[in-house]
Amino acid sequence: MRKNKIKIKLSNGEAVVVVMGLLTSDIIDFLGPSGIDGFWLECEHGSVTWSQIGDMTRACDLWENSSITRVNANEPWLITRTLDQGSMGVVVPHVNSRAAAEKAVRGTKFAPLGDRGTFGGRQSYGVSNYVNNANDQTLLVVLLEEIEALENLDEILQVDDIDVFFVAPNDLSQTMGYLGNQEHPVVQEKIHQALNKIVKSGRTAGTLVNDNNVDKYIDLGVKFLATSLNGWVMQSAQKFVDNVVDNG
């Protein structure tokens, strides 16, 4: 059965790099040999279709990258169909309570951990014992993106079989009254407190990082480091254009 690179590295206490943004199967294929651990396929926002999930996850498989898909709701049927399309894991949004976290686990895992529908999908092809072993390779990330989630963090952290607790800065800042200002000191303090609590509890913390702050989060103990392809491209483009303007 195909191994989930991110899940294996996290279980060994290693940090992982995950790229999100305007991805296609061709872009994933191009970036695959770069050393990136996995790709975040965005299906809560944007225009990715069901068939594109299949193509994008195949590109991830080609380079042994993990494919993780953000679904747009914490619904078992939606999680099941996404995994059946070949994704090696899911990112579940708006997990604000222990009950929501438990629901995400049930939708992601086969028995005895959950009640995911017993159908294999693409990752099961050629694997005779898929339903008996899929739980070991299926990654579950829950998004903590509202202030309510941080207020209930202690009880959310008690839920087993969640691989990553991801603090999402943009949506969090909105629910705290600082729309579009995730760098506000009050927001940053909440993020720091939440990540520190996750790490100290022995669970795996994740968040959105960039070139300017990744060192800070690594020092804090964050292991799931997601970054935006859009940010990389825009930063390089602006730097190149500025160089031409200054020296042309």
Secondary structure as the mmCIF struct_conf table of DSSP 4:
data_model
#
loop_
_struct_conf.conf_type_id
_struct_conf.id
_struct_conf.beg_label_comp_id
_struct_conf.beg_label_asym_id
_struct_conf.beg_label_seq_id
_struct_conf.end_label_comp_id
_struct_conf.end_label_asym_id
_struct_conf.end_label_seq_id
HELX_RH_AL_P HELX_RH_AL_P1 LYS A 5 SER A 11
TURN_TY1_P TURN_TY1_P1 ASN A 12 GLY A 13
STRN STRN1 VAL A 16 MET A 20
BEND BEND1 GLY A 21 LEU A 22
HELX_RH_AL_P HELX_RH_AL_P2 SER A 25 LEU A 31
HELX_RH_3T_P HELX_RH_3T_P1 GLY A 32 SER A 34
TURN_TY1_P TURN_TY1_P2 GLY A 35 GLY A 35
STRN STRN2 GLY A 38 GLU A 42
BEND BEND2 GLU A 44 GLY A 46
HELX_RH_AL_P HELX_RH_AL_P3 TRP A 50 LEU A 62
TURN_TY1_P TURN_TY1_P3 TRP A 63 GLU A 64
STRN STRN3 SER A 66 ARG A 70
BEND BEND3 ASN A 72 ALA A 73
HELX_RH_AL_P HELX_RH_AL_P4 PRO A 76 ASP A 84
TURN_TY1_P TURN_TY1_P4 GLN A 85 GLY A 86
BEND BEND4 MET A 88 MET A 88
STRN STRN4 GLY A 89 VAL A 92
BEND BEND5 SER A 97 SER A 97
HELX_RH_AL_P HELX_RH_AL_P5 ARG A 98 THR A 108
BEND BEND6 LYS A 109 LYS A 109
TURN_TY1_P TURN_TY1_P5 ALA A 111 LEU A 113
BEND BEND7 THR A 118 THR A 118
HELX_RH_3T_P HELX_RH_3T_P2 ARG A 122 SER A 124
TURN_TY1_P TURN_TY1_P6 TYR A 125 GLY A 126
TURN_TY1_P TURN_TY1_P7 SER A 128 ASN A 129
HELX_RH_AL_P HELX_RH_AL_P6 TYR A 130 GLN A 137
STRN STRN5 LEU A 139 LEU A 144
BEND BEND8 GLU A 146 GLU A 146
HELX_RH_AL_P HELX_RH_AL_P7 ILE A 147 GLU A 151
TURN_TY1_P TURN_TY1_P8 ASN A 152 ASN A 152
HELX_RH_AL_P HELX_RH_AL_P8 LEU A 153 ILE A 156
TURN_TY1_P TURN_TY1_P9 LEU A 157 GLN A 158
BEND BEND9 ASP A 160 ASP A 161
STRN STRN6 VAL A 164 VAL A 167
HELX_RH_AL_P HELX_RH_AL_P9 PRO A 169 THR A 175
TURN_TY1_P TURN_TY1_P10 MET A 176 GLY A 177
TURN_TY1_P TURN_TY1_P11 LEU A 179 GLY A 180
TURN_TY1_P TURN_TY1_P12 GLN A 182 GLU A 183
BEND BEND10 HIS A 184 HIS A 184
HELX_RH_AL_P HELX_RH_AL_P10 PRO A 185 LYS A 200
TURN_TY1_P TURN_TY1_P13 SER A 201 GLY A 202
BEND BEND11 ARG A 203 ARG A 203
HELX_LH_PP_P HELX_LH_PP_P1 THR A 204 THR A 204
STRN STRN7 ALA A 205 LEU A 208
TURN_TY1_P TURN_TY1_P14 ASP A 211 ASN A 213
HELX_RH_AL_P HELX_RH_AL_P11 VAL A 214 LEU A 220
TURN_TY1_P TURN_TY1_P15 GLY A 221 GLY A 221
STRN STRN8 PHE A 224 SER A 228
HELX_RH_AL_P HELX_RH_AL_P12 LEU A 229 ASN A 247
#
